[in-house]
Amino acid sequence: MKVPLSPPDLHQLLSALLAAPSGAQRLQELLSLDLGPAPGGKYRHWDTFRHAPPRADFSAKEQWFAVKSARNALARPLPLTDTRQRPFKVALPAPALAMLHRVDRDAAGNLSGAFVGTEPITNPATRETYLFKSIVEEAITSSQLEGASTTRNVAKDMIQNGRPPFTRSERMILNNYQGMLLVRHHVHAPLTPEFLLELQRTLTGGTLDDESAAGRLRTADEHIVIEDETGVVLHTPPTADVLGDRMRALCDFANGTNDSEFVHPVVRAILLHLWLAYDHPFVDGNGRTARALFYWSMVRAGYWLCEYVSISRILKKARGQYARAYLYTESDDNDATYFLLYQLRVLCRAIDDLEEYLHRKARQLHDIERLVHRASLDGLNPRQLALVRHALTSEFARYTVASHQRSHGTSYETARSDLLRLVQLGLLRQSKQGKAFVFHPAADIHQRIPSDR
C-alpha cells in the first residue's frame, strides 16, 4: 500500500500566492471560481487532485488552496483527536448529503422507495430467516477481511448445525456471528467501555496467541503499529496509557452525551468506526469490533435495514480503497470526510445489493409457490417453501431440526413440524444419525414438483 502524498501547507500556499506579481488580484480570481469542496462532485485527495485539477488556467496548488479553503469553511471539529491532540474534523459536501438522504429514505422509518414489495424482510414469517442469513454473511466476510480462510458453505453449515469450529478461521467466524448477536441484543442500551471489552472478548476468544488479551485493552509493552506488506508504517495508534480515557470519550460520543449540536446518526456511526480503528485499543480484533460498533450505532438510531446488509462483503472486494480511506484522512489534516464518503458509498452499495437480492428471492419464492400449487401441495408456509427451493437445487443437502430452527429463528417444535410435514408430503426423506434425525431431499422431488423447463 503506497502512502499518499501529504498535501501542501495551506499557509505556505497563501504566502506564495500573495508574493507573486498581481497576487492579490489572482487570489481574488481564484476564489471567484467557486470550485467548492468537491469539484465535479469528487472529494479528491491531493495525491490524485494534483494530477488533474479541474481548471487549466490555474496551477494544481492554486486550485488546491481554493478547494481546501472551501472544505475548511464547511468542516466542523470532532471530539476525536490524534496522538498530538489535534482534532479530527468532518464536512458534509453535496455528495455526502445525497448519500445520507438515500440512507435515510431506504434504511430507516417505514418501507418506501426501492423496498416496497420486498416481503421477505417485512413478513414476520420470513423476517428472521433473512436476518439470520445477513448476520452469517457479515460474520464470514468480516472474518475474511482479517485473514480467515474457509469456504462460505462450510462456515454456514457450522453455524446452522451448531457444530464446534475445527480451525482458527472457523472459530473467528463463529465468534463474529456471536458478536453480531451480542450487538443486536445491546442496541437499546448505551455504549460503555465494559460492553466494548465484552464485544472484543466475544470476537477474539479462542483465536489469540495470548488468550489473556481477550477482553482487555492493550498494555504499554504491547506496542502496535500498522504496516503494509513491505514493512512501511502506515499508522501508529495512541499509547496504551491514554486508551482508557479515549474509550470513555468514544462512548460519550456514541451516546451523544456531550453533543453541543446535531450529529447525523449515520455520520456518528461511521465516525465511531473510524475512531475505534484509529485508536486500535486491542491487541487483536480492532477491525471486527469497529465494524460491529458501526452496526450497533446504526440499528440503535433506527436504521433497521442495516441488520440485513453486509458492509464487510463490499469492503472485502476493495480492501485497498478501505485502507486508503484511513490514510487519506490521517495524511490530510485529520479530514475524516474521506472516510465518511467512502463508507457512505459502501453503505449505499450494500443497500443496492440487498434490494436486488430481496427482489430475486421474492421472485424465486413466488415461483416455488406456483410450482407447489401445480403439484397440488398447497399449504406450505414460507419456511417450508424456502427449504423446498433449496432442496430442488441441492440434491445432497442435509437438514436437521436444529439447523432449520436456527435458520428461521423459530421454536424447536415449529421447526420439527415443518420438516415432518415435508416428509409426509414425500418431499424429504428422514434418517437417523446417532441420536439425531437428519432430513434429505427425496430422490423424486423433481418429479413431485416439476420445474417449468
N, C-alpha and C positions, 0 to 999 in steps of 0.2 A: 504494500500500500504506500503510494507516494504521498509524502507530507505536502499539503497545499502551500503555495507561496503566500506568505503573510502580506496583507495589503499595505500600501504606503501610508505613512503617517499623515493624518488629515491636516495638522497644524503646519507641517512642512510643505504640504501641497499648497495651502493658502498663502504661505510666505513666498513661495516660488511664483505663484500667480500674480501677486501684488508687486513683486520686484521686477517683473517683466515690463517692457515698454507698453504703455496703454493698458497696464494690468488691471486697473480698476474697471475700465470700460469692458475689457474682455471677460472679467468676472461677472459683470452685470449681464452681458450677453449670454454667458454660460448658464447662469441661474434662470434667465428668462426662457430657456429651452423647456423648462419644466419636465425634465426627464423622469422625475418621481423616484420612488424607492425601488420600483420593479419595471424598468423599461421593457416594453413589449410583453408585459405580463410575466417576466422572468426575474426572479430574485437571485441574480448570479453572484458568485464569489469572485473576488479579484483574480483568482487563479485561472478562471475561464473568461471573465469580463475583459481582461487586458488584451486578449487575442481578437476580440470582435466587438468593440464598443459600438453603440447604436448610431453615432454620428461621425462623419468623415472629416468635418471641419474643426473638430477639437481633438486633442490627444486623449489617449485612454486614461491617463492620470487626471487630466482636467475633468473629463466626464465622470470619473470615479468620485472626484470631490463633490460634484453636484448630486450624484446618486446617494453617496454616503451621508451628505448633509440632510437630504430628504429622509433617509432612514433614521437618522438620529432625532429628527424633529418628531417622528412618529413613534419612536421607541419609548418604552416605559421600563424602569428598573425592576428587578426581581429580588426577593429575599435570598435567592441562591447567590453565593459568592464563590470566587475561585480561591486558589490556595494563597493568593496575595491580597485577599479581602476585597477584590474588585467585583462589583455586582454584574451578574448576567442581566441582559435586557432582551425584550421581545417587542416586535412590531406586528401590526396586523395590516399588511398591504392588501390590495384588492384581491389577489389570488387566494390569500388566506380567508378573507371574508366570504368569497364564493364557495370555497370548500366547507367552511363552517356552516353556511346556510344549507348545503347539501346534507351534511351530517345531522343537523337539527331537523330537517324535513323528514329524513328517511330512517333515522336511528332512535328517535325519541317521540314521545307522545303517541297519538293514535296512528294506526296504519293509514298511510296515504301514498300518493305518487306511485313509484315503481312497485311497491309491495302490496298493492291491492290485489287480492286473489291468490296470494301465497299462503294457502290454507295450512300447509304443514306446520308453520310456526304460530298459527293463531288458533288452530283446533286443539282443544285440551287433550284429545285422544292421540295426537301425534306430536305435540309440542316437546314432550320430554324425550322422544326418540331423536329429534333433530338437535336438541340441546346436548344430549349425550354424544352424538356424532361430532358436534363442533368442539366440545371440550376435549375429546380424544384427539381430534385433528390438531388443536393448538398444543396439546401435551406432546405429541410426536414431533411436530415441526419446531417448537421452541427448544426441545432437547437436541434435535438435529443441528440447530444453529450453534449449539455448544459442543458439537462433536459426537453425539450419539449416533450409532450406526446399526440399524436393523430395518427390516422391511416393514412397511405400513401394515400389511396383513398380519404379520407375526405379532406386532405391537397391539393391534386391535383385538386379536384373538386372546392375548394375555389379559387384557383389561376386561373384555366381555365375559370370559370364562373364569375370571378371578384366580388364575394360577399365579404362583410366585414367579418373580423375574429370575431368569437364568444367567443373565450377563449384567455388567455395569450399565450398558446402554439401556437395557430393558428396565433396570432399576431407576435410571434417570427419567424415563418416560412415565413409569408408574408414579414416581414422585411428583412429576409435573401434573399428572391427572389429579392426584390427591390434593396438590396445591391449588389447582383451579377450583376444586370443590370447596376447599377451605375459604378461598376468596369469595366464592358465591354465598357462603353462609355468613360472611362477615360484612356484607355490604351495608347493613343498617346500623353498624357500629362505627364510631370514629376510629381513625387510624392512630395507633400507638406504637412506640418502639418495641414493646413486648410482642405485639402482633407481627411486626416485621421480622423479628427474630424467630417467632414460631413459623412463619411462612418460609423463611430461608432454611430452617431446620427440616421442614417437610420436603422442600425441593431438593435438598442435598443429602439427606440421611442415607447411609449405606453406600455412598459413592465417593467419599473423600479418602485421601491417603491418611489424613489425620482426622478421625471422627470427632475429636473434641472441637473442631472448627465449625461444626453444625450448630446453629442456633446462638451464635455469639459474634460480636464484632471482631475484626482482625486486631492483633496486638502490635506493639511497637517493633517487635522482632520479625513480624511478618510483612516485610516491605514488598509492596506490589507496584509494578509498572506495567503498562500496556505496550506491547511491542508488536511490530509486524513480523512476517515470516523471516526477514533478514536480520532482525535484532534491532531495528531502528525504533527508538522510544516514541510512541505516539501520544501517550498520556501518563502523567504522574498524578495520582489522586491525592487528596488531603492525608496528612499524617494521622496515625491512629489516635493520638491524644485529643483530637478535636471531633472525632466521629460521633461521640455521644451527643454533644451539643448540636451538631449538624443534623443528626437524625431527629432530634426533638423539633428543630426548626422545620425540617421536611414535613413532619406530622402536623405541625401548626399550619403550614401552607396547604397541606392536603385537606385539612378540616375547615379551612377558611377562618382560622381563629383570629388572625391579626389583619384581615383584609381591610384596607382603607378605601378601596374602590372595587368595582365589579371585575371579576376574572371569569371569562367564559369557561364553562365546565370542561369543554374539550381541550382548550388551551391548558387548563390546570392539569388534566390527566396526562397530556403529552409532556408537560414540564416536569411532572413527577417522575416520569420515565427517564428523562434526561438527568434529573437531579440525582437519583439513586445510582444511575450508571456512572455519572461523573465522580461521585463520592467513593464508589466501589468499596463499601464498608465491610464486605465479607471476603474471606479467603477464596470462596467459590460461590457460584450461583447468583452473581450480581445481575447478569443479563436476564435470567429467568425471573428473578424477583422483580426487576424493573418492569418487565412486560406484564407480569401478574398484577403489579400495582396499578398499571395503566387500566387494566380491565376492572379492577376494584373501583377506581375513581369514576370510570365511565358508567358502570352499572349503578353505582351509588347515586350518580347525578340524574338517573332516569333514562339513560341511553340503553334501553333493554335489548335492542337488537345486537349490541356488541357481545352479548353472551353467545351469539350464533355465528360470529365471524372469527376468522383466524388471521391475525396480523402477522404472525410468525411465518405462515406459509408464503406470504408476499415477501417478507424480509429475506427469507431463505433463497428466493430466486435472484436477489440482487444484494448480496452481502456487502459488496464494495460500496454501493450507494449508502447503505445503512451506516457503515463505518465513516464514510466521507461526511455524512451529515453532522456527526460528532466533531470531526476535525475542522470543518468549515466554521462551526460555532466557536470552537476554542481558539482558532487562529485569527478570527476577525473580531477582536474586541468583545468577546463573550456574547456575540449576537445569536441568541437562541432561535431566531426566526428561521434560520436554515434548517434546524432540526424540526421545528414546528411544521414548516411547509412540507418537508419530506414525509413526516408521519401522517399529515393530513392526506397526502397523495396515497399513501399506503392504506389508510382507513377507507378512503373513497373507493380504491380498487377492491378492497375486501368486501365492501358493500355491493359493488357491481357483481363480483363473483358469486356472492350469496344470492343475489337476485336471480342470476342466471341458473344457479344450482337449484333453487327452490322451484322455479318455473319448470325446469326439466323434470324434477322429481314429482311435481304435481301432475305433469302430463303422463309420466310413467305409471303413477298410481291410478289415474283415470283409465289408462289402457288396460291395466290389470283388472280393474273393476268391470270393464266391459267384457273382457275375456271370461272372467268368473261368471258373469251373468249369462253369457252364451253357453257356458258349460253347465248351467243350471246349479250353480254352487253359491247362490246369493246368501247374504247374511254374514259375510266375513267382516270383521272390524278392521280399522286402518293398520293395526299392528300385524294382524294376520296377512293382510294384503301385502304389506311391506316384506314380510318373510317369504310369501309365495313368489313375489317378484324376484327376490334374491335367489330362491331355490331354483327358479327357472333358468338362471344364468350361472349357477354354481352347483353342478350335479354332485360334487363331493363335499358340499357344505356340511357342517356339524353344528347342531343346536342343542342347548340344554335349557332346562327351566331357569337356571341361574343366569345364563347369557341372555336369554330373551327378557328376563326381568330387568337386568341391568341396562340393556339396550333401549328399553322403552320406559324405564322409570316407573314400573308398575309393581304390584304386590306379587308375592310368590304364587299365591293361589290363582290370580288372574293369568299370570304367565303360563302356569301349568294347564289351565283350562284352554288357553289359546292353542297350545301345542297338541293337546289331546283331541281337540275338535278337528284339527288338521289331519291327525292320524285317522280319526273316524271317517273323514271325507276321502281318505286314501291319498292325500297329498304328501304326507310324511310317513315314514316308517320308523318304528320305535325299537330300540335295542337297549341292552344293559351293559354298562362298562363299570365293573366293580359294584359299588352301591348306587351309582347314579344312572338315570335313564338318559339316553342320547337319541337324538332325532336326526334323520337324514331325509333328503328329498326322495320321494317314491320313484322307483325305476320308470314308471309310466306316467310321471307328472305331466310330460309334454303331450301325452295323449288325452289326459283328463282336462288339461287347459291348453287347447291348441292355439298356436300363435296365428297371426294374420298372414304370415309368409307361406 
